[in-house]
């Protein structure tokens, strides 16, 4: 605990921590409010909600790889500041258009695409910037604190967001997210530590992208982690539009109640952050990765049977366990990825992983919407549950299945 407090006493880390806290709370509200704008304000169909979900992550497929190479050439702090301002400006157009009476589903698609583009750059820069601030020997500490922050945001964001949507209407609730992005940009601007200048004379963007791709695909453990996370995201995102439609349309729950139910995942995330080290010490790093994904997955089968009665507790149980598993998985695998990658490749490694992992999400969101329209949302959730149970096999069938300590190499390629 003393080490965790000491990190917050460091001005630069505190600036990143405060920036991410505002950004994460706003983003969690956004995940609930933007689809609810489509469902409640524009009466969108299941296919339209699925397409909106796909638009939010499409950028990871289209520009994910070049973004990593570009981030490695630039100041990562500056990239994050620009991304925050750009996302704030794009998002503020939604409540303005709603107030003027001209908001359409096509504007939501465009805003989602813009948000996705700058989120790609922000995430590639953020995950590569943390090792620069805290050092590789404190990566687990730093990632645990940041992941704990994400879970607290996941806890408070949907519940607060649900009531903001309920009382302010979904379009105007987005103003809180805009404020979060602005605050994040201002906090990042206070960081004093400067990154070392890197000379890239004669370098070619395509060659740099290829270096990152070769590094990830050539590493026997990184490519397994990417496959595991990509599969989990595919079926998890497939479930997202179906879950929202089930709760908001089929069960007729108010936005505040939906937010509270989703916030249970944040409670699970807090628990996951608290027990992460003990779980890894008890089972080992490798087993922790596949257990965190594999054990909660079968609980998704309870979601299609939820009704607006005591069975909502089953949905809460599902959210809690998935939240805990996600945090344990993310802290363990992200710390390993950052520690095993040479610093000049961090941006490209993170972008390549994001391309593979988040690149499945547009397909998942679109499939979830289409299956929800054709089969009904409950049947679509059954398909998503079956697929989610397969994700852990990527790690379980690899050497990581029994590795208590994952190998670390900070300078050489595998």
N, C-alpha and C positions, 0 to 999 in steps of 0.2 A: 504493500500500500504506500510506503514511503517513496518508492521509486515513481509511482504514478503521480503523487502529489508534486514531486520534483519536476516532472515534465511540464505540468501546468504553471510552475513558477518561471519557466523559461518563456521570455516574451514572444519569441517567434513561433514556438509551438502553440502558445496560447492564442496567437492571432489566427493560426490555421484552425485551431479547435473551435474558436468562437465563430469563425466564418462558416465552417462546416455545420455547426449547430443550427445557424439560421437557415442555411441552404437546405439541410436535411428536413427540418420541420416544414419548410415551405414545399419541398418536393413531395413529402408524404401527403400533405393536404392536396397537392396537385393530382396525385394518383387517384384520389377519390373525387375531387371536384370536377376535373376536366371531363371524365366520362359521364358524370352526373349532369353536366351542362347538356351533353348530347341526349341523355335519357329523359331528363325532366323538362328541360327548356325547349329542346328541338324535337322531342318524341322520336328519337333515332331507333332504327331497327337493330336486331342482333348483328346483322352483317355490318351495318354502319359503325356500331360500337367496336366490333372486332377490327374493322379497318382503321379506326381511330387508335386502337391499341397498337396495331402494326406500325402506324405512322410514327408513334413515339419512339420506336426502336429501329426503324428502317435505316437510319443514318449509320448505325454500327456495321451494317452490311456494305453500304455504299462507300463510305469514307473512312471506315474504321482503321484500315491499314495505313493509308497515307497520313492520317491524323497522328499516328504514333511517330512516324519519321519526322513530321513537321514539328511536333512537340520536342523531340530530341534536339532540334536545331535552335529552339527559341527559349526565352525565359519562361519557365513553367509557371511562376507566380503571375507573370503578365498574361499568359494564356488563360489562367483561371479568372483573373479580374475581367478581361474582355468577355469571356463566356458568361459571367454573371450579369454584366450590363446588357448583353445581347438578349439573354433569356428574359430579363425583366421587361425590356422594350417590346419583345414579341408577345409576351403574355398579357401585358396591360391592354393590348388591343381588343381582347375578348370582352371585358366588362364595358369598355367604351362602345364597341359595336352593339352590345346588348342594350345599353342605355339609349343608343340612337335607333334601335329597332331594325338593324341591318345584319345581325349575326346569322350566319349560315353554317351548316355542317362542313362546307368546303373551307371556310375560314378556320374552323377547328382543325381540319386536316393540315392546313398550311402551318398553323401555329405549332402543332405537334411535331411536324417535320423540322421546323426551325429549332425548337427546343431540343430535339434529338441531336441535331448537328452540333450544337454548342455543348451539349452534355457529353458527347463523344470526346471533344477536346478537353473539357474540364476534367473528366474522369481519367483520361490518359495522363494529363499533367499532374493531377492530385496524387495518384498512386505512385508516380515517379518522383514526386517532390518530397514525400514523407521521409524516405531514407536520407535525403540531403539534410533535412532538419534535425532528425533524431539520431542518425548513425545506424549502421546495420546491426550493431550489438543490442539496440533497443527497439528493434522492429516489432517484436511481439508485444512489448509494452505499448508502443505507439498505436499499433493496429488494434489492440484490445480496447484502448481508450476510445479510438475513433469508431470502432464497431459498437462499443457500448453506447456511444453518442447516437449512432444510427438507430439503435433499438429504442432508446428513450424517445427519439423523434418518431419512431414507428408507434410507440405507445401513445404519445400525446398528439401527434399530427392528425391521425384519422378521427380520434374522438373529438378534439377541438374542431377539426375541419367539418365533421358531420354536423355539429350544431351551428357552425358558421354558415354552412350550406342551407341548413333548415331555416335559419332566421334572416340571413342576408340574401338568400338565393345563390345558386351555384356560381353564376358569372361573377358576382361581386365578392364572393369568398376568395376568388383568385388574387385579389389585391394583396392579401396577406402573403401569398407566395412571392409576389412581385417585391414586397418589402423585404422578404427574406433574402432574395437574390441581391438587392441593393446593399443590405447590411453585410452580406458575405463579401462583396467587392470592397467595401470600405475597410473591413477587418484585414483582408489580404493585403491591402495597400500599406498597412502598418508594419509588415514584416521587414526587418532590416537585413537579414542575412542574404547575401547575394550568391548566386550560383556561379560556379567557375565557367569561364568562357571556353567554348570548344571550337577548335579550328576544323573546318570541314572543306578545306580548299579542294576544288575539283570533284567533290562528292556528287553523286547522282541520286535523286530521290528514289528512283526505282530500285537501285542497288541497295539503298538503306532499308527500304521496305523488305526486300528479299532477305537481308541479313536477319531481321526480326522474325520473319516467317521460318527461315531455316533453323534458327535457334530454338523456337518453340516446338516445331515438328521433329527436330533432331534430338530433343530431350525426351527420353522414354517416360519420365514421370509427368512433365508439364503437359504433354499431349494427352495423357490419361485424365489428368485433372480437368483439362479443357473439355474433353468428351463428356465427362461426368456432369460438369456444370452446364454445358450446352444442352444435354438431354433433359436435365431437371428444369432448365429455363423454358425449353420448348413446351413441355407439358404443363408446367406451372402457368405460363402465359396463356396457354390454351384454356385454362380454367378461369382466368381473370374475368373476361367478359361474361362468361356463363354465371359465375358467382354473383357479380353485380346485378345481372338481370334477374337471377333467382331471388335475391334479397329485396331489390327495389321494385321489380315489376310483379313477379309471381307471388311473393309473400307480402308485398305492400308495406314493407317496413319503412319508417321515416329515416331521413338522412342521419339524424343524431344516433339512432339505434345502430344503423349500419356502421357508423364510425366507431362506436364503442365495441362492436363485435370484432372489427378489424384491428382495433387497438390491443386486443388480447394477444395478438402476435407480438406486439412490443413487450408485453409482460414476459412472454416466453423468451424473447431476445435478451432482456435484462438478466433473466436466470441463466441463459446460455453464456453471457459474458462473465457472470460471476463464477460459474463452474468450469469454464473452458480449460484453465490450466490444470485443474485437478483431473478432468476427464482425459486430457492428453497425457498427464503423468501416469494415470491408471492404465490406460489402454495402449498408449503409444501414439505418435503423430499419425502414422499411416492408417491404423485402424480407426482413429478418431474421425478421419476424413470420410471414410465410407459409412461408418456407423451414423454419423450426423445426417447423412443423406438418406440412408437406407431404412432406418428405424421409423421416422415419422411418415414416410411415403404411404403405407397402407391406410393410414387414417383418413386420407382423402376420399376413400370409399364411403365414409359416413355422410359426406356433404350432400350427395344427391337425395338423401332421405330426410333432409332437414325440413321441418315445418315451423310455422310461427307459434310454437308452444315450447314445452320443456326441451324439445330436441334442438333448440338453438344452442343449448349447452354443448351438444356434440360438435357443432361448428366452432364454438369457442375452444374446445379441446384440440381440435384440428389446428386452429390458428396458433395456439400456445406452443404446441409441439413443433410445428413448422418454424415458428419464430426462433425457438431455442436451437434447433438443428441448423438453421441457416447461419446464425451467428458463430456457432462452434466451427462449422465448415469454413466460413469465410475467413475467420481469424487464422486458422491453421494453414489453409492453402495459400492465402495471400502473403503471409509472413514467409513461407517457404519460397514462393515465386520471387519475392523481392530479394531474398537472401542469396538465391542461387544464380541471379542474373547480374552480369557485369554492369556497372553503373551507366556506361554510354549506351547500353541497349535497353534500359529500363522502360523508356517511353514506347519503344517499338514492341518489346515483349508484352507490356500491358495492353497496347492497342491490338496486337495479334490475338491475345487471349480474349479480349473484349469482342473482337470480330467473330471469333469462333463461338463464344459463350452467349453473347447478346444477339449475334446474327440469327440465331434460331427463334428469337422472340417475335419478330414481325410475322413469320410463318405461323407460330403458335397462336398469336392473337387473331390472325385472319382465319385460321382453321377453327378456333373456338367460336368465332362469330358465325361462320358458315355451318358448323355442326349444330350450334344452338338453334339456328334458323330451320335446318332440315330435320334434325333428330329431336329437338327440344333441349333445353338447357340441362336438364337432369341427366339425360343420356350422354350429352357432350362431356359432363363432369365424370361420368363413369369411364369414358375413353381416356380422359386426362389422368385419372387415378391409375389406370392400368399402365400407362406409359411412364408415370412418375416412379413406379416401382422398379423400373429397369435401370435407372440412372446410376445407382451405386455399383453396378457390375463393372463399369469402366475401371474403377479403383480396386474393387474386390478381386478381379482377375489379373491384377498387376502385382509387381513385387511389393507395392505399398501395403498390401493386405496384412502383412505381419511386421512391417518396419516400425520399430519403436522410435527411431530417430531418422528423419529424412536427411539425405546428404546435402551439403552446402558447398558451393564453389563460387566464389565472388569474382574470379578473374578470367577463368578459362571456359571455353565452350565445351559442352559435353561431347 
